[in-house]
């Protein structure tokens, strides 16, 4: 939420969605991140994503095994947040920080989705016992 301009957070949904459409048409990486974020949180628009961010679950309320992912090349705030969430979890948990050497150092590992998926699916196999 800290990455969004304050005016966008206060704007009506149709304005927020229009700004999101313009931004994703201007920048491929922004489009990839927006599409992935909406999919990840089960929403279909930037305004819904922002609303979800306002209602985000506190780590203490999570009761299922959790995989926390971050990348070395992310903004320091994202790396710090991933570590803070991981530390606050009281459930079986795992933290994986992707490195520059792995080629997955971008936010959400968008520069190496194959490796990110390998880590996620391996964790699911370990967690679900398959």
C-alpha positions as CSV (number, residue, x, y, z in Angstrom):
1,X,0.0,0.0,0.0
2,X,2.9,2.3,0.7
3,X,3.9,2.2,-3.0
4,X,0.6,3.7,-4.2
5,X,0.3,7.5,-4.4
6,X,-2.1,8.8,-1.7
7,X,-4.3,10.4,-4.3
8,X,-4.8,7.1,-6.0
9,X,-5.8,5.5,-2.7
10,X,-8.5,8.2,-2.2
11,X,-9.8,8.1,-5.8
12,X,-13.1,6.5,-6.9
13,X,-12.8,3.0,-8.2
14,X,-13.3,3.9,-11.8
15,X,-10.4,6.4,-11.7
16,X,-8.1,3.9,-10.0
17,X,-8.9,1.3,-12.6
18,X,-8.4,3.8,-15.4
19,X,-5.0,4.8,-14.0
20,X,-4.2,1.1,-13.7
21,X,-5.1,0.4,-17.3
22,X,-2.9,3.3,-18.5
23,X,0.0,2.2,-16.4
24,X,-0.2,-1.4,-17.6
25,X,-0.3,-0.4,-21.2
26,X,2.7,1.8,-20.7
27,X,5.0,-0.7,-19.0
28,X,5.1,-4.5,-19.5
29,X,6.6,-5.2,-16.1
30,X,3.8,-3.2,-14.4
31,X,1.3,-5.2,-16.4
32,X,2.8,-8.5,-15.4
33,X,3.0,-7.5,-11.7
34,X,-0.6,-6.2,-11.7
35,X,-2.0,-9.3,-13.4
36,X,-0.1,-11.6,-11.0
37,X,-1.1,-9.6,-7.9
38,X,-4.8,-9.6,-8.9
39,X,-4.7,-13.3,-9.6
40,X,-2.8,-14.0,-6.3
41,X,-5.3,-12.1,-4.2
42,X,-8.4,-13.2,-6.1
43,X,-9.4,-9.8,-7.5
44,X,-9.9,-8.5,-11.0
45,X,-9.0,-4.8,-10.8
46,X,-6.6,-2.3,-9.3
47,X,-9.4,-0.8,-7.1
48,X,-10.2,-4.3,-5.7
49,X,-6.5,-4.9,-5.1
50,X,-6.2,-1.7,-3.1
51,X,-9.4,-2.5,-1.1
52,X,-7.9,-5.9,-0.3
53,X,-4.7,-4.2,0.9
54,X,-6.8,-2.2,3.3
55,X,-8.2,-5.4,4.8
56,X,-5.0,-7.5,4.7
57,X,-4.8,-10.2,7.3
58,X,-2.5,-9.8,10.2
59,X,0.2,-12.6,10.5
60,X,-1.1,-13.6,13.9
61,X,-4.4,-14.6,12.4
62,X,-2.9,-17.0,9.9
63,X,-3.5,-20.6,10.9
64,X,-2.1,-22.6,8.0
65,X,1.4,-23.5,6.9
66,X,2.9,-20.5,5.1
67,X,5.6,-19.9,2.5
68,X,7.1,-16.4,2.4
69,X,8.9,-15.4,-0.7
70,X,11.1,-12.3,-1.4
71,X,14.0,-11.4,-3.7
72,X,17.3,-9.7,-3.1
73,X,16.7,-7.1,-5.8
74,X,13.4,-5.9,-4.4
75,X,12.9,-2.6,-2.7
76,X,14.2,-2.9,0.8
77,X,10.7,-2.4,2.2
78,X,9.4,-5.6,0.5
79,X,12.3,-7.7,1.8
80,X,11.8,-6.3,5.3
81,X,8.1,-6.9,5.2
82,X,8.6,-10.5,4.1
83,X,11.0,-11.1,7.0
84,X,8.6,-9.4,9.5
85,X,5.7,-11.5,8.4
86,X,7.8,-14.6,8.6
87,X,9.0,-13.8,12.1
88,X,5.4,-13.0,13.3
89,X,4.0,-16.3,12.0
90,X,3.2,-18.9,14.7
91,X,2.5,-21.8,12.2
92,X,4.8,-24.1,10.2
93,X,6.6,-21.7,7.9
94,X,9.4,-21.3,5.4
95,X,11.2,-18.2,4.1
96,X,12.9,-18.3,0.7
97,X,14.8,-15.3,-0.5
98,X,15.7,-15.5,-4.2
99,X,19.2,-14.3,-5.2
100,X,20.6,-12.3,-8.0
101,X,22.7,-15.4,-9.0
102,X,19.4,-17.4,-9.4
103,X,18.1,-14.7,-11.8
104,X,15.0,-14.2,-9.7
105,X,15.9,-11.0,-8.0
106,X,12.9,-8.9,-9.3
107,X,9.8,-8.3,-7.3
108,X,7.6,-11.4,-7.3
109,X,10.4,-13.2,-9.1
110,X,8.9,-12.1,-12.4
111,X,12.3,-12.4,-14.1
112,X,12.4,-16.2,-13.3
113,X,8.9,-17.5,-12.8
114,X,10.0,-21.0,-13.5
115,X,12.3,-21.0,-10.5
116,X,9.7,-19.4,-8.3
117,X,7.2,-22.1,-9.3
118,X,9.7,-24.8,-8.6
119,X,10.2,-23.4,-5.1
120,X,6.5,-23.1,-4.5
121,X,5.6,-26.6,-5.8
122,X,8.5,-28.2,-3.9
123,X,7.2,-26.5,-0.7
124,X,3.7,-27.7,-1.5
125,X,5.0,-31.3,-1.9
126,X,6.9,-31.1,1.4
127,X,4.0,-29.5,3.2
128,X,1.3,-31.8,1.9
129,X,3.5,-34.9,2.1
130,X,3.5,-35.9,-1.5
